[in-house]
Amino acid sequence: MSPSKISIVIRELLIKKGDVVRIFDTETGALSGFNIFNASRHFTLHANGKVALTEEFVSALKKVIQEAGFHDDLNIDLTPKFVVGYVESAEKHPNADKLRICQVDVKDDKLQIVCGAPNVSVGQKVVVAKIGAVMPSGLIIKPSNLRGVDSYGMLCAARELAIPNAPEEKGILVLEDDYMVGEEFQTTF
């Protein structure tokens, strides 16, 4: 693809006004997200990396976006996306030898999650990345279908959570019993 074709594609995906870029789906026009340049001019940021979304921060974010001339309705879910879950069942997947279909209690909901970790079993407390979670790798957790079975989240390994000195062997992070089901799991990224 020539450079001129690349720039045309980019223009179809982005609209920039001041420090705000609106990112959208070219086929549907649906909003994908916003990128705020020079964020420290608009917000008080206390650290690099992950920014906790509070009602106050979301209000300031909406103001910056509207002042730039964008009028999208931002429905931002402030509920925690990384929570403690309890594995209630872990059944063999009918179409895959190494996958298990898990029913996981996250307090406010029961989630069906297809998991390939060799160490998943009933009775474990685990870290659940709920729909909408953004992993340290940038992966966004979405509903999926794995070999014909719906999955609504992810059971996380320590290295997937970017936990320092995480074990190299495959397997989910199994938590101690003193963690409370449904509570937010504090990530380090």
N, C-alpha and C positions, 0 to 999 in steps of 0.2 A: 504494500500500500504506500502510495507516495505521501510526502509530508502534507501536501495541500488537502488530500483526502482525510488524513488524520485530524487536521484542524477543523474541518467541516464537521466531523463526527463529534468532536469535543464541543463545538458551538451548539450542536443540537442537544447536548446533555446538560449544559451549564448556562446559567445567566448570572453575571457578576454585576453587582451594584455596590459601589464603595468597597467596604471590607467584607461584604456578605455575598456568598455564592450559593445559588439555589441549584440543587442537583435533582434531575427528574428523569423519569422513564420516557424515552422518545416515542414509544408506541402508544402509551396511554396518557402521557402527560402527568402521571401521578408523581407526587413528591417522593423523592428518595431520601433527601436530607439537606442540611445546610452546612457550609464550611464558613467559619468566621476567621478571617485573617486579622492579625494584630489584636488578638483576643484580650491581651492585657490592657489595651486602651478602653475596652468596654466592660471588663469584669475585673474583680479583685481575685486573682488566682494565687493560692497559697503554696502550691507545689506543682511539679511537673507530673505528667502522666494522667492517670484516671482522675476525672473530676466528678465529685459526688453531686448528683442532681437533687437539689432541694427546691421547694416551692419558690423561695426567694430567687434562686439562680435561674429557674425556668422563667419566672416573670421578667427578669432582666434580659434573658435570651430572647424572649418574644418581643420585647421593646426594641432591641437592636435590629431584629429582623424586620419589624414593622417600619422603623425609622428609615431603613434602607429602601423601602418601597415594596416589600413583599407582604402579601396578605393571606398567606396560607393558614389554615386552622391547625395549630399544633396540639395534638392530643398526646401528651407525654405521660407514660405510665411510670410513676415513681416507686412502684413496689419493687422490692429486692429481686434481682434476677439470679443470684447465686444463693441458694438456701440449703438447709440441712434436710435431707429426706430419709425415710425409713423404707427399706426394701421389704415389701409384704409378700411378694412372690417373684420367682425367677424361673420361668418355664422355658424349655428348649424351643427354639424357633423351628417351625415345621419345614422351612426351606433353606436352612443354613446351619451347619454343624457347630460353628463357633459363636453363634449369636443366641442371646437369651431375651425373652420378652418379660420385662419386669413391670410390676405394679408398685408404684412408689408413692407413699404418703408424704405430702409436703405441708400438712396441717390444713390449709385452706382448700386443698384439692388432692385428688388422686391422679397421678400421671402414669400413662403407659409409655415406657421408654425401652427401646430396643438397645441392648448393650452387648459389646463384643469383649468385654474384659473377662479374663479367665478366672478372676477371684470374686466375682459378684455372687452373693448368696443371700438367702432370706435372713432377716434379722439384723442386717447391717445398717448403720447410720452412714450416709454418704453425702457428698456434695453434688447437688443437682443444679445444672445450668438450665434455667427455664427458658421458654420461648422468649426471644428478644434479648437474651444475654449476649454480650460481646466478649468473646474469649480473648486472652492476651495476644493470640496470633492474628486477631482481627476477624476470625470466623464469627458470623452471626448465627445464633441458634434459631432454627425455623422448624415448623412441623415438617416431618419427612416420612417417607415410606421406604422401609428397608426390606427388600425381598417379599413384598406383599403385606407387610405389617406396619401400621401407622405408629409413629414415635413422636412424642411431644416433649422433648428435652434431651438432656445428656447427663450421664453419670460421669463425673470428672476424675481424671488421674491427677496426681500432684503436679506432674510436669506440664500438663495442659493448663493448669492454673498458674504456672510460672512461679511455683513455690521454690525458694532457694534450696539447693541440695536435695532435690526430689529424687527418689529412687529411679534407676534406669529400667528396671523390669516392668513389664506390662501389667496393668491392673489399675483399678480405681482406688482412690484415696478412701480408706475406711476410717471413720472417725470414732473417737472414744464415746462411751455411753453418756457422758455428762453433757453432750451437745443436745439442744432441744430441737425437736422436729419443727420445721417451718421457720426457724430463726435464720436471719441473714448470715451467710458465711462470709466473713471478712477476707477479701482477697488482697494480695499484696501488689498487684499490677496497677 
